[in-house]
């Protein structure tokens, strides 16, 4: 029963991410020859990243110039992202922000308080 539900979920997620990718053709969309796609969605509050492993939706802040490292957990909400895959994703996202947004993005875990908040 669980595996059937998982297949249905994976199929629906595949349709959703493809629809998002089709709708976001144009500037600020990176479709790379390496087979990945990066696009900012949800009015600049999230970033869609897809490649041969699956898709990730990451929390971001354009004004704050950061990406939430905690939002990179599982491909398509199913398979865990390996450390090597995390490094590749971070590097691609870093290049994306430099190219399309014109700034260096920082990677933070928004669940952890900053040093300013601890005092």
C-alpha positions as CSV (number, residue, x, y, z in Angstrom):
1,X,0.0,0.0,0.0
2,X,2.8,2.4,1.0
3,X,4.8,1.8,-2.2
4,X,1.7,2.4,-4.3
5,X,1.1,5.7,-2.6
6,X,4.8,6.6,-3.0
7,X,4.6,5.9,-6.7
8,X,1.5,8.1,-7.0
9,X,3.2,10.9,-5.1
10,X,6.4,10.7,-7.2
11,X,4.3,10.8,-10.4
12,X,2.4,13.8,-9.2
13,X,5.5,15.6,-8.0
14,X,7.2,14.9,-11.4
15,X,4.2,16.5,-13.2
16,X,4.3,19.5,-10.8
17,X,8.0,20.2,-11.2
18,X,7.8,19.9,-15.0
19,X,4.9,22.3,-15.1
20,X,6.9,24.8,-13.0
21,X,9.9,24.4,-15.2
22,X,7.8,25.0,-18.4
23,X,6.1,28.1,-17.0
24,X,9.4,29.7,-16.0
25,X,11.2,30.0,-19.3
26,X,13.0,33.3,-19.7
27,X,15.4,35.5,-17.9
28,X,16.7,34.4,-14.5
29,X,16.2,30.7,-15.4
30,X,19.3,28.6,-15.7
31,X,18.9,25.6,-17.9
32,X,22.3,24.2,-18.1
33,X,23.9,21.8,-20.6
34,X,24.9,19.7,-17.5
35,X,21.2,18.9,-17.2
36,X,20.1,21.0,-14.3
37,X,17.5,23.8,-13.9
38,X,17.4,26.6,-11.4
39,X,14.5,29.1,-11.1
40,X,13.3,31.4,-8.3
41,X,9.6,30.7,-7.5
42,X,6.9,31.9,-5.0
43,X,7.7,35.6,-5.4
44,X,11.3,35.1,-4.5
45,X,10.9,33.1,-1.4
46,X,11.8,29.7,-2.8
47,X,14.2,28.3,-5.4
48,X,13.4,25.3,-7.5
49,X,16.5,23.1,-8.4
50,X,16.2,20.0,-10.6
51,X,18.8,17.7,-12.0
52,X,19.1,14.0,-12.9
53,X,18.7,13.1,-9.2
54,X,15.3,14.8,-8.8
55,X,14.1,18.1,-7.5
56,X,14.6,20.3,-4.5
57,X,12.6,23.4,-3.3
58,X,14.8,25.6,-1.1
59,X,14.0,28.5,1.1
60,X,15.7,31.7,0.1
61,X,15.7,35.4,0.8
62,X,16.7,37.8,-2.1
63,X,16.9,40.9,0.2
64,X,18.8,38.9,2.9
65,X,21.0,37.3,0.2
66,X,20.8,33.8,1.8
67,X,19.8,30.2,1.0
68,X,18.5,28.0,3.9
69,X,20.8,25.0,4.1
70,X,18.2,23.1,6.1
71,X,15.8,23.1,3.2
72,X,18.2,20.7,1.3
73,X,17.2,17.4,2.7
74,X,15.6,14.9,0.3
75,X,15.3,14.6,-3.5
76,X,11.6,14.8,-4.4
77,X,10.9,14.5,-0.6
78,X,11.9,10.8,-0.8
79,X,15.7,10.1,-1.2
80,X,18.3,11.7,1.0
81,X,20.7,14.2,-0.6
82,X,24.3,13.0,-0.1
83,X,27.1,15.3,1.1
84,X,28.7,15.3,-2.4
85,X,25.3,16.2,-4.0
86,X,24.9,19.0,-1.5
87,X,28.3,20.5,-2.4
88,X,27.4,20.3,-6.2
89,X,24.0,21.9,-5.6
90,X,25.5,24.7,-3.4
91,X,28.1,25.5,-6.0
92,X,25.6,25.7,-8.8
93,X,23.2,27.9,-6.7
94,X,26.2,30.1,-5.8
95,X,27.0,30.6,-9.5
96,X,23.3,31.2,-10.3
97,X,23.1,34.1,-7.8
98,X,26.3,35.6,-9.1
99,X,25.2,35.4,-12.7
100,X,21.5,36.4,-12.4
101,X,21.2,38.3,-9.2
102,X,24.6,40.0,-9.1
103,X,25.7,39.1,-5.6
104,X,27.3,36.3,-3.6
105,X,24.7,34.3,-1.7
106,X,25.4,32.9,1.8
107,X,24.2,29.5,3.0
108,X,22.7,29.5,6.5
109,X,20.6,27.2,8.6
110,X,17.7,29.5,9.5
111,X,16.7,27.3,12.4
112,X,19.9,28.1,14.3
113,X,19.9,31.6,16.0
114,X,22.7,33.9,14.8
115,X,25.3,35.1,17.3
116,X,23.5,38.4,17.6
117,X,20.3,36.6,18.8
118,X,22.1,34.5,21.4
119,X,23.1,37.5,23.5
